[in-house]
């Protein structure tokens, strides 16, 4: 079985494809933006990486969402629900964590199946 890595660097790859599954690294938005704007940017990144890997959000399996502050749960969910469109929702967990820098409010990690 092959392992394909997209946008690899010394520390990490943005996506790893193995055995029909696409694993994305945690995606973050522009530092300093509010949670809704960061969520929109994150989901645009997710869409782009999934397309590059040969799949899309309709094939999501899991999502892990980290928020710097659970007070942003509603703002993030509003953007998420619009993006997911009420269909093909993955399993999901959301938690509050201290992110890499205080300027990040949202980080999203997903896995998806290839067609």
TADA-V894022 format. One record per residue. N is the residue number from 1. SS is DSSP state (H for helix, E for strand, L for the rest). PHI is phi in whole degrees, 0 to 359 (NA if undefined). PSI is psi in whole degrees, 0 to 359 (999 if undefined). Layout:
BEGIN
n->N ss->SS phi->PHI psi->PSI
n->N ss->SS phi->PHI psi->PSI
END
This chain:
BEGIN
n->1 ss->L phi->NA psi->139
n->2 ss->L phi->265 psi->157
n->3 ss->E phi->238 psi->125
n->4 ss->E phi->248 psi->133
n->5 ss->E phi->243 psi->133
n->6 ss->E phi->250 psi->135
n->7 ss->E phi->53 psi->57
n->8 ss->E phi->277 psi->144
n->9 ss->L phi->229 psi->189
n->10 ss->L phi->296 psi->322
n->11 ss->L phi->268 psi->325
n->12 ss->L phi->195 psi->168
n->13 ss->E phi->249 psi->149
n->14 ss->E phi->286 psi->331
n->15 ss->E phi->211 psi->145
n->16 ss->E phi->230 psi->130
n->17 ss->E phi->247 psi->125
n->18 ss->E phi->207 psi->133
n->19 ss->L phi->54 psi->40
n->20 ss->L phi->80 psi->9
n->21 ss->E phi->238 psi->136
n->22 ss->E phi->256 psi->123
n->23 ss->E phi->250 psi->119
n->24 ss->E phi->262 psi->145
n->25 ss->L phi->292 psi->164
n->26 ss->L phi->300 psi->131
n->27 ss->E phi->253 psi->135
n->28 ss->E phi->234 psi->158
n->29 ss->L phi->265 psi->196
n->30 ss->L phi->288 psi->126
n->31 ss->L phi->303 psi->139
n->32 ss->L phi->93 psi->342
n->33 ss->L phi->287 psi->163
n->34 ss->L phi->286 psi->172
n->35 ss->H phi->298 psi->321
n->36 ss->H phi->295 psi->314
n->37 ss->H phi->296 psi->319
n->38 ss->H phi->296 psi->320
n->39 ss->H phi->297 psi->316
n->40 ss->H phi->302 psi->314
n->41 ss->H phi->296 psi->318
n->42 ss->H phi->300 psi->313
n->43 ss->H phi->291 psi->329
n->44 ss->H phi->296 psi->317
n->45 ss->H phi->300 psi->316
n->46 ss->H phi->300 psi->312
n->47 ss->H phi->304 psi->314
n->48 ss->H phi->295 psi->315
n->49 ss->H phi->293 psi->319
n->50 ss->H phi->297 psi->318
n->51 ss->H phi->298 psi->316
n->52 ss->H phi->298 psi->327
n->53 ss->H phi->280 psi->348
n->54 ss->L phi->99 psi->23
n->55 ss->L phi->217 psi->191
n->56 ss->L phi->204 psi->178
n->57 ss->H phi->296 psi->341
n->58 ss->H phi->291 psi->348
n->59 ss->H phi->248 psi->18
n->60 ss->E phi->298 psi->140
n->61 ss->E phi->256 psi->309
n->62 ss->E phi->221 psi->156
n->63 ss->E phi->218 psi->135
n->64 ss->E phi->240 psi->126
n->65 ss->E phi->240 psi->125
n->66 ss->E phi->253 psi->131
n->67 ss->E phi->243 psi->138
n->68 ss->L phi->291 psi->334
n->69 ss->L phi->213 psi->121
n->70 ss->H phi->297 psi->347
n->71 ss->H phi->298 psi->340
n->72 ss->H phi->271 psi->5
n->73 ss->H phi->303 psi->315
n->74 ss->H phi->295 psi->316
n->75 ss->H phi->297 psi->316
n->76 ss->H phi->296 psi->314
n->77 ss->H phi->298 psi->323
n->78 ss->H phi->301 psi->316
n->79 ss->H phi->290 psi->316
n->80 ss->H phi->302 psi->310
n->81 ss->H phi->296 psi->322
n->82 ss->H phi->296 psi->317
n->83 ss->H phi->292 psi->315
n->84 ss->H phi->287 psi->334
n->85 ss->L phi->74 psi->15
n->86 ss->L phi->78 psi->4
n->87 ss->L phi->228 psi->152
n->88 ss->L phi->59 psi->34
n->89 ss->L phi->293 psi->134
n->90 ss->L phi->279 psi->173
n->91 ss->E phi->295 psi->153
n->92 ss->E phi->208 psi->144
n->93 ss->E phi->229 psi->143
n->94 ss->E phi->228 psi->134
n->95 ss->E phi->214 psi->167
n->96 ss->E phi->260 psi->128
n->97 ss->L phi->218 psi->165
n->98 ss->L phi->273 psi->114
n->99 ss->L phi->277 psi->175
n->100 ss->L phi->304 psi->327
n->101 ss->L phi->216 psi->149
n->102 ss->L phi->299 psi->344
n->103 ss->L phi->285 psi->344
n->104 ss->L phi->270 psi->132
n->105 ss->L phi->250 psi->336
n->106 ss->E phi->220 psi->137
n->107 ss->E phi->224 psi->134
n->108 ss->E phi->235 psi->134
n->109 ss->E phi->237 psi->129
n->110 ss->E phi->227 psi->159
n->111 ss->E phi->235 psi->149
n->112 ss->E phi->216 psi->154
n->113 ss->E phi->271 psi->148
n->114 ss->L phi->280 psi->154
n->115 ss->L phi->296 psi->999
END
